[in-house]
Amino acid sequence: MLTSYLLQNKSLSIPGLGTIYIERIPAQTDFVNKRILPPGYHFRFDKYFDAPDKEFFTYLAREKDLADYEAIKWYNEWAYELRSRLRHDAEEFWPHVGTFRKDPSGEISFQSAGAIPTYEEPTSAVRIVRTHTHATMLVGDREVTKEIIHQDGENFSGETVYREKDSWWIYAIIIGAIALSAAFFHFYKNGFNLSSLGNQQRIEISK
């Protein structure tokens, strides 16, 4: 009856002693045998909390066909007898759950009976390594690959990063435009003839 409650509710508190919990062990990968092991479960004891909740006594009263106060009295007496046996160095074995015993310092210790049996089975798993695939990522409102980002010079914020070696032609266009503007101004001021290209300053030589 108590074991059934423990398995259904994952914990059972014993007044004056502590609480037994069902602890879950996450699933693990078994690479050698190419499979994934299912989650495991075992019992764990915590001596710092020992107060049963109201739902437990309601369950106990229903299972033993007792009034609530009688169920509370029965359980407290059972817990007292268990503590009394342990104080006299007795070892208390709880079938399928574990063993209580008193250590040399007088503290009550608990040893789990082992893994709790489950109906879950290992799952086959084969590791696949793809060498020629291109993972995509969302950059701004575009879905691009890592290769495209490196080719286009885009960073992760979606802004374009121009490399100096790839933008030399921009500077050439700017310089050319300045030269053409200077030439146009010169011809506009001096007229569009070949003589305007030479030096028009007259030099007088004294005799």
Protein Blocks (a to p, Z undefined) as FASTA:
>chain_A
ZZmmmmmnopacdehibccddddddddddfknopaddddddddddfkbccdcfklmmmmm
mmnopafklmmmmmmmmmmmmmmmmmnopacddehibccdddfkopacdddebjcddfbd
cddddddddfkbccdddehjaccdfklmmmnopafkopacddfklmmmmmmmmmmmmmmm
mmmmmmmmnopafklmmcfbdcdddZZ
